[in-house]
């Protein structure tokens, strides 16, 4: 397809006035974008903007022809842009000239130079995610524009725009690309502002590796519309990734849960009904003050349903990127209903004070079993009910003897002896006590005939677990 130009930059000329640094924002953006998109495509691209016209001049037939002939239109959104009849007409003319989307990708790119209210944007801008060339200073609540063309934040955003533009232009260049089978798709769940940098970096990394990243537009802020939209987006995804921060995210209209909780809840549903993989990341040593967010994080770590078919990582961000790429290279999982694969259930018992140190054992056990956990975030009655239900339904038990006392451990072993009282009807396939750090004289003397003792005084290693795992998994 022949387009001239390939990129049309629509902007308000007031936004290209030299600032206090002496830089012209639009001119710098034009040059930076031209360099990076050309590098990504391996050829010189055509970008056009009018350096002369002002908002009070008529849009000539020649300009209308250029707008209609463009492959893509980049709108530089600002308060002045929204007030200009000229920029509004450019956008209308482009949208009227042809189909403005290709394989669910918009040919209109919204670059937000200065924050504006979404309600004031003209169509189709409100439906586009946009690229924000600013960030809000949390200390004063005021946005700060990226106005340094040599700054890292500025070039990170240029990279985001350039990656998406180059992918779309490549599709327009080659009809074979348009018809080819799509690559892997990742649903990167919207997260809270405290993880905005990690979210942007991950999205950029995925796109640079050729993956398609959803959601394709801003999330609706009404509960039913949000759920319908997220479910539709997840239906296209091979993997959903959820970044969990310290803040409790926005609660949509008519909803009782936050955006983060709703997206995660729907991802669980989709994973149970199809082939979606899930990955949840919590920054290591995360400190959460908000009670609702604490409960959400605890649910992610301990709820058996949330734990099913998921990788829960509490590792450095760099490790997260590595794991995501590993998962995307794996073959798709077969669609199945939860609980229908015959995998055995293991009850992993540990004390509350060990919650932050269980991950190495939890991850290993989850490779072999469906895991259920103790309940901590409830009243005593509910905690006991969950404990008894887990004892009734589980095939095996592992008790982590770490920071807890030996009397606590002995009490847990006595509870296992009351198996008949829980109406199990069958013995456990295996019971193990993992003796883990910290070490002390009492632990060094510990032994029991009631369970297999797995010694791990230096921390987790997988080899001592293997005989126990094989015994439990045996028919």
C-alpha positions as CSV (number, residue, x, y, z in Angstrom):
1,X,0.0,0.0,0.0
2,X,1.4,3.4,-1.0
3,X,1.1,6.1,1.7
4,X,2.5,9.6,1.6
5,X,3.5,10.5,4.2
6,X,3.9,7.4,6.4
7,X,3.5,9.5,9.6
8,X,1.5,12.8,9.8
9,X,2.2,14.7,13.0
10,X,-0.9,16.8,14.0
11,X,-0.1,19.4,16.6
12,X,-0.8,22.9,17.9
13,X,2.0,25.3,17.0
14,X,1.9,26.9,20.4
15,X,3.4,23.6,21.7
16,X,6.5,24.1,19.5
17,X,7.5,27.5,21.1
18,X,10.9,27.4,22.6
19,X,10.8,26.6,26.4
20,X,13.2,27.8,29.1
21,X,15.8,25.2,28.0
22,X,15.6,26.6,24.5
23,X,14.2,23.4,23.0
24,X,11.2,23.3,20.7
25,X,9.2,20.3,21.9
26,X,7.5,19.3,18.6
27,X,10.6,19.8,16.5
28,X,12.6,17.6,19.0
29,X,9.9,15.0,19.0
30,X,9.7,14.9,15.2
31,X,13.5,14.4,14.9
32,X,13.8,11.8,17.6
33,X,10.8,9.8,16.2
34,X,12.2,9.9,12.7
35,X,15.5,8.5,13.8
36,X,14.2,5.7,15.9
37,X,11.4,4.4,13.6
38,X,13.9,4.5,10.6
39,X,16.4,2.5,12.7
40,X,13.7,-0.1,13.6
41,X,12.5,-0.5,10.0
42,X,15.9,-0.4,8.5
43,X,15.0,2.4,6.0
44,X,14.3,6.1,6.0
45,X,10.7,6.9,6.7
46,X,8.5,9.8,5.7
47,X,7.3,12.0,8.5
48,X,5.4,15.2,7.7
49,X,4.1,18.1,9.8
50,X,3.3,21.7,8.7
51,X,5.8,24.1,10.2
52,X,4.0,27.3,9.0
53,X,0.2,27.1,9.5
54,X,-1.4,28.5,12.6
55,X,-4.7,27.5,14.2
56,X,-6.6,30.4,12.7
57,X,-5.7,29.6,9.1
58,X,-7.9,27.4,6.9
59,X,-7.0,23.8,6.2
60,X,-6.2,23.8,2.4
61,X,-7.0,21.1,0.0
62,X,-3.4,20.2,-0.2
63,X,-3.2,19.7,3.5
64,X,-6.4,17.6,3.5
65,X,-4.9,15.5,0.8
66,X,-1.8,14.9,2.9
67,X,-3.8,14.0,6.0
68,X,-6.0,11.5,4.0
69,X,-2.9,10.0,2.3
70,X,-1.1,9.3,5.5
71,X,-0.5,5.8,6.9
72,X,-0.7,6.9,10.5
73,X,-1.5,10.1,12.3
74,X,0.2,11.1,15.5
75,X,-1.8,13.6,17.6
76,X,0.2,15.6,20.1
77,X,-2.4,16.2,22.8
78,X,-2.3,19.3,24.9
79,X,-4.9,21.9,26.1
80,X,-4.2,24.0,23.0
81,X,-4.5,21.0,20.7
82,X,-8.0,20.3,22.0
83,X,-9.1,24.0,21.5
84,X,-7.8,24.2,17.9
85,X,-10.5,23.8,15.1
86,X,-7.6,23.1,12.7
87,X,-6.3,20.0,14.7
88,X,-9.8,18.8,15.2
89,X,-10.4,18.8,11.5
90,X,-7.1,17.1,10.7
91,X,-8.2,14.2,13.0
92,X,-11.7,14.1,11.5
93,X,-10.3,14.0,7.9
94,X,-7.9,11.2,8.7
95,X,-10.5,9.1,10.4
96,X,-12.9,9.6,7.5
97,X,-10.4,8.7,4.9
98,X,-10.1,5.0,5.6
99,X,-10.4,2.3,8.2
100,X,-8.3,3.5,11.2
101,X,-7.5,0.2,12.7
102,X,-5.5,-2.9,11.5
103,X,-5.6,-6.2,13.4
104,X,-6.9,-4.3,16.5
105,X,-4.2,-1.7,16.2
106,X,-5.2,1.9,15.8
107,X,-3.6,4.0,13.0
108,X,-4.1,7.0,15.3
109,X,-1.4,7.4,17.9
110,X,-2.2,9.6,20.9
111,X,0.9,11.3,22.4
112,X,0.0,13.3,25.5
113,X,2.4,16.2,25.9
114,X,0.4,18.0,28.6
115,X,-2.3,16.2,30.6
116,X,-5.9,16.9,29.7
117,X,-9.3,15.5,30.8
118,X,-10.2,12.4,28.8
119,X,-13.8,13.7,28.6
120,X,-12.6,16.7,26.6
121,X,-10.8,14.7,24.0
122,X,-12.4,14.3,20.6
123,X,-13.0,10.8,19.1
124,X,-11.3,8.4,18.8
125,X,-8.7,9.8,21.3
126,X,-10.6,8.8,24.5
127,X,-10.5,5.1,23.4
128,X,-6.7,5.1,22.9
129,X,-4.2,4.2,25.6
130,X,-1.8,7.0,24.7
131,X,1.8,7.7,25.4
132,X,2.3,10.0,28.4
133,X,5.3,12.3,28.0
134,X,5.0,13.5,31.6
135,X,4.8,12.1,35.1
136,X,3.1,13.4,38.2
137,X,5.3,14.5,41.1
138,X,3.8,12.6,44.1
139,X,5.1,15.2,46.6
140,X,3.1,18.1,45.0
141,X,0.6,16.2,42.8
142,X,1.6,18.3,39.8
143,X,2.6,16.8,36.3
144,X,6.1,17.4,35.0
145,X,6.6,17.2,31.3
146,X,9.5,15.3,29.7
147,X,11.1,18.3,28.0
148,X,14.7,17.2,27.9
149,X,15.4,15.5,24.5
150,X,18.5,14.0,26.0
151,X,16.8,12.6,29.1
152,X,16.2,8.8,29.8
153,X,12.5,9.2,30.5
154,X,12.0,11.1,27.2
155,X,13.8,8.5,25.1
156,X,12.0,5.6,26.9
157,X,8.7,7.1,25.7
158,X,10.1,7.8,22.2
159,X,11.0,4.1,22.1
160,X,7.4,3.1,23.1
161,X,5.9,5.2,20.3
162,X,8.5,4.1,17.8
163,X,8.1,0.4,18.5
164,X,4.3,0.5,18.0
165,X,4.6,2.7,14.9
166,X,7.2,0.6,13.3
167,X,5.2,-2.6,13.9
168,X,2.1,-1.1,12.3
169,X,4.0,0.4,9.3
170,X,5.6,-3.0,8.7
171,X,2.2,-4.6,8.6
172,X,1.0,-1.9,6.1
173,X,4.1,-2.5,4.0
174,X,3.7,-6.2,3.7
175,X,0.3,-7.8,3.2
176,X,1.8,-11.2,4.1
177,X,2.5,-9.8,7.6
178,X,-1.2,-8.8,7.9
179,X,-2.3,-12.3,7.0
180,X,0.2,-14.2,9.0
181,X,-0.6,-16.0,12.2
182,X,-0.3,-13.6,15.2
183,X,2.5,-14.1,17.6
184,X,2.1,-14.6,21.3
185,X,-0.1,-12.1,23.1
186,X,0.3,-10.9,26.7
187,X,-2.4,-9.2,28.8
188,X,-0.4,-6.8,31.0
189,X,-3.0,-5.9,33.7
190,X,-3.2,-2.3,34.5
191,X,-1.5,-1.6,37.9
192,X,-1.0,1.2,40.4
193,X,1.1,4.3,40.0
194,X,3.8,3.0,42.4
195,X,4.7,0.4,39.7
196,X,4.3,2.7,36.7
197,X,8.0,2.5,35.8
198,X,8.1,-1.3,36.0
199,X,4.9,-1.5,34.0
200,X,6.2,0.7,31.2
201,X,9.6,-1.1,31.1
202,X,7.9,-4.5,30.9
203,X,5.6,-3.4,28.2
204,X,8.5,-1.9,26.2
205,X,10.5,-5.1,26.7
206,X,7.7,-7.3,25.4
207,X,7.0,-5.2,22.4
208,X,10.7,-5.1,21.5
209,X,10.7,-8.9,21.5
210,X,7.7,-8.9,19.1
211,X,4.9,-9.8,21.4
212,X,1.4,-8.1,21.2
213,X,0.5,-6.4,24.4
214,X,-3.1,-5.9,25.7
215,X,-5.3,-4.2,26.8
216,X,-5.8,-2.4,23.5
217,X,-7.5,0.7,25.0
218,X,-8.1,2.2,28.4
219,X,-10.1,0.1,30.8
220,X,-13.8,1.1,31.3
221,X,-14.5,2.5,34.7
222,X,-17.9,0.9,35.2
223,X,-18.0,-2.6,36.7
224,X,-20.0,-4.5,34.0
225,X,-18.4,-2.8,31.1
226,X,-15.0,-3.4,32.6
227,X,-15.6,-7.1,33.2
228,X,-16.9,-7.6,29.6
229,X,-14.0,-5.8,28.1
230,X,-11.3,-7.5,30.2
231,X,-12.8,-10.9,29.5
232,X,-12.7,-10.2,25.8
233,X,-9.1,-9.1,25.9
234,X,-8.0,-12.1,28.0
235,X,-9.7,-14.4,25.5
236,X,-7.0,-13.3,23.0
237,X,-4.1,-13.7,25.4
238,X,-1.6,-16.5,25.9
239,X,-0.4,-15.1,29.2
240,X,-1.7,-12.6,31.7
241,X,0.8,-10.7,33.9
242,X,-0.3,-8.9,37.1
243,X,2.1,-6.5,38.9
244,X,1.0,-6.0,42.5
245,X,2.2,-2.9,44.3
246,X,1.7,-1.2,47.7
247,X,-1.2,0.9,46.7
248,X,-4.9,-0.2,46.5
249,X,-6.0,0.6,42.9
250,X,-9.1,2.5,41.8
251,X,-12.5,0.9,42.5
252,X,-14.8,1.2,39.4
253,X,-18.3,2.5,39.5
254,X,-20.8,-0.1,40.9
255,X,-17.9,-2.4,41.9
256,X,-16.7,-3.6,45.3
257,X,-13.3,-4.7,44.2
258,X,-10.4,-2.7,42.7
259,X,-9.2,-2.7,39.1
260,X,-6.3,-5.0,40.0
261,X,-8.6,-7.4,41.9
262,X,-11.2,-7.6,39.1
263,X,-8.6,-8.2,36.4
264,X,-7.0,-10.9,38.4
265,X,-10.4,-12.5,39.2
266,X,-11.3,-12.7,35.6
267,X,-7.9,-14.1,34.6
268,X,-8.5,-16.9,37.1
269,X,-11.8,-17.7,35.4
270,X,-10.2,-17.6,31.9
271,X,-7.4,-19.9,33.0
272,X,-9.8,-22.4,34.4
273,X,-11.9,-22.4,31.2
274,X,-9.1,-22.3,28.6
275,X,-5.4,-22.3,28.0
276,X,-4.4,-18.9,29.6
277,X,-1.3,-18.9,31.7
278,X,-1.1,-16.5,34.6
279,X,1.9,-14.8,36.3
280,X,1.7,-12.6,39.4
281,X,4.7,-10.5,40.5
282,X,5.0,-8.8,44.0
283,X,8.2,-6.8,44.5
284,X,10.5,-8.4,47.1
285,X,10.2,-7.0,50.7
286,X,7.1,-5.0,49.7
287,X,5.7,-3.1,52.6
288,X,1.9,-2.5,52.3
289,X,0.1,-0.1,54.6
290,X,-3.4,-0.2,53.1
291,X,-5.5,-3.0,54.8
292,X,-7.4,-3.8,51.6
293,X,-4.2,-4.2,49.6
294,X,-2.7,-6.3,52.4
295,X,-5.8,-8.6,52.2
296,X,-5.4,-8.8,48.4
297,X,-1.7,-9.7,48.6
298,X,-2.5,-12.4,51.2
299,X,-5.2,-13.8,49.0
300,X,-2.8,-14.1,46.1
301,X,-0.3,-16.0,48.3
302,X,-2.7,-18.3,50.1
303,X,-6.0,-18.7,48.3
304,X,-6.0,-22.2,46.7
305,X,-8.0,-21.0,43.7
306,X,-5.7,-18.1,43.1
307,X,-2.7,-20.4,43.4
308,X,-3.9,-22.7,40.6
309,X,-2.1,-22.5,37.3
310,X,0.0,-19.5,38.3
311,X,3.5,-18.4,38.8
312,X,3.7,-16.2,41.8
313,X,7.0,-14.4,41.9
314,X,8.5,-12.2,44.7
315,X,11.8,-11.7,43.0
316,X,13.8,-8.7,41.5
317,X,12.2,-7.2,38.4
318,X,14.9,-8.5,36.1
319,X,14.0,-12.1,37.1
320,X,10.4,-11.3,36.3
321,X,11.3,-10.4,32.7
322,X,13.3,-13.7,32.3
323,X,10.4,-15.8,33.6
324,X,7.9,-14.2,31.3
325,X,10.0,-14.9,28.2
326,X,10.5,-18.5,29.4
327,X,6.7,-19.0,29.7
328,X,6.0,-17.4,26.4
329,X,8.4,-19.8,24.7
330,X,6.6,-22.8,26.2
331,X,3.9,-24.7,24.3
332,X,0.4,-23.6,25.1
333,X,-1.2,-25.5,28.0
334,X,-4.1,-27.7,27.1
335,X,-7.6,-26.3,28.0
336,X,-9.1,-28.1,31.0
337,X,-11.4,-27.5,33.9
338,X,-9.8,-27.0,37.2
339,X,-9.6,-30.1,39.3
340,X,-10.1,-32.5,36.4
341,X,-6.5,-33.6,35.8
342,X,-6.2,-35.9,38.7
343,X,-3.3,-34.0,40.3
344,X,-3.0,-34.7,44.0
345,X,-3.6,-32.1,46.6
346,X,-1.0,-31.2,49.2
347,X,-1.6,-29.2,52.4
348,X,1.4,-27.0,53.1
349,X,1.3,-26.0,56.8
350,X,3.5,-23.2,58.1
351,X,3.3,-20.5,60.8
352,X,2.2,-17.0,60.0
353,X,5.7,-15.6,60.9
354,X,7.2,-17.7,58.0
355,X,4.9,-16.3,55.4
356,X,7.6,-14.2,53.8
357,X,10.1,-17.1,53.5
358,X,8.0,-20.0,52.1
359,X,8.4,-19.2,48.5
360,X,11.2,-21.7,47.5
361,X,9.3,-24.6,49.0
362,X,6.0,-23.4,47.8
363,X,7.2,-23.1,44.2
364,X,8.8,-26.6,44.2
365,X,5.7,-28.2,45.7
366,X,3.5,-26.4,43.2
367,X,5.3,-28.0,40.4
368,X,4.1,-31.4,41.6
369,X,0.8,-30.8,43.5
370,X,-2.2,-28.6,43.8
371,X,-1.4,-26.8,47.1
372,X,-3.7,-25.5,49.8
373,X,-2.6,-23.3,52.7
374,X,-3.6,-22.3,56.2
375,X,-6.0,-19.3,56.6
376,X,-4.6,-16.4,58.5
377,X,-6.8,-13.4,57.5
378,X,-10.0,-14.4,59.3
379,X,-11.4,-15.0,62.8
380,X,-10.5,-18.1,64.8
381,X,-13.6,-20.0,63.8
382,X,-12.9,-19.6,60.1
383,X,-9.2,-20.4,60.5
384,X,-10.2,-23.7,62.2
385,X,-12.8,-24.5,59.5
386,X,-10.3,-24.1,56.7
387,X,-7.7,-26.2,58.5
388,X,-10.1,-29.0,59.0
389,X,-11.3,-28.9,55.4
390,X,-7.8,-29.0,54.2
391,X,-7.1,-32.0,56.3
392,X,-10.2,-33.8,55.0
393,X,-9.5,-33.2,51.4
394,X,-5.7,-33.3,51.0
395,X,-3.7,-36.3,49.9
396,X,-0.5,-35.3,51.6
397,X,0.8,-32.8,54.2
398,X,4.1,-30.9,54.4
399,X,4.8,-29.0,57.6
400,X,7.5,-26.3,57.5
401,X,9.4,-26.1,60.8
402,X,11.2,-22.8,60.5
403,X,10.6,-19.9,62.8
404,X,7.9,-21.6,64.8
405,X,8.5,-23.4,68.1
406,X,8.7,-27.2,68.6
407,X,5.5,-27.1,70.7
408,X,3.7,-25.6,67.7
409,X,5.1,-28.4,65.5
410,X,4.1,-31.1,67.9
411,X,0.6,-29.7,68.1
412,X,0.3,-29.9,64.3
413,X,1.4,-33.5,64.3
414,X,-1.2,-34.4,66.9
415,X,-3.9,-32.8,64.8
416,X,-2.9,-35.1,62.0
417,X,-3.4,-38.1,64.3
418,X,-7.1,-37.1,64.6
419,X,-7.6,-38.0,61.0
420,X,-10.7,-40.1,61.8
421,X,-12.4,-37.1,63.3
422,X,-12.2,-35.3,59.9
423,X,-14.1,-38.1,58.0
424,X,-11.3,-38.6,55.6
425,X,-11.9,-42.3,55.0
426,X,-8.3,-42.9,53.8
427,X,-4.7,-42.3,55.2
428,X,-2.4,-39.6,53.9
429,X,-0.2,-40.7,51.0
430,X,2.6,-38.9,52.8
431,X,3.4,-36.6,55.7
432,X,6.7,-34.7,55.9
433,X,8.3,-32.2,58.3
434,X,10.8,-29.8,56.7
435,X,13.4,-28.7,59.2
436,X,14.5,-25.3,57.8
437,X,16.5,-22.3,59.1
438,X,16.9,-20.8,61.6
439,X,18.8,-23.6,63.3
440,X,18.9,-24.0,67.1
441,X,19.8,-26.8,69.6
442,X,16.1,-28.0,69.8
443,X,15.9,-28.5,66.1
444,X,19.1,-30.4,65.9
445,X,17.6,-33.0,68.3
446,X,14.2,-33.2,66.6
447,X,13.0,-36.5,65.3
448,X,9.6,-38.2,64.9
449,X,8.0,-41.5,63.8
450,X,4.9,-39.6,62.7
451,X,6.4,-38.1,59.5
452,X,9.2,-38.1,57.1
453,X,11.8,-35.6,58.3
454,X,13.5,-33.6,55.4
455,X,16.5,-31.7,56.7
456,X,17.2,-28.4,55.1
457,X,19.4,-26.5,57.6
458,X,21.0,-24.3,54.9
459,X,17.8,-23.5,53.1
460,X,15.8,-25.1,50.2
461,X,17.2,-27.8,48.0
462,X,15.1,-30.1,45.9
463,X,16.9,-33.4,46.0
464,X,15.9,-34.4,49.6
465,X,12.2,-33.9,48.5
466,X,12.2,-36.3,45.6
467,X,11.6,-39.6,47.4
468,X,8.7,-38.1,49.2
469,X,7.2,-36.6,46.0
470,X,7.5,-39.9,44.2
471,X,5.8,-41.7,47.1
472,X,2.9,-39.3,47.2
473,X,2.4,-39.3,43.4
474,X,2.4,-43.0,43.1
475,X,-1.0,-44.5,42.1
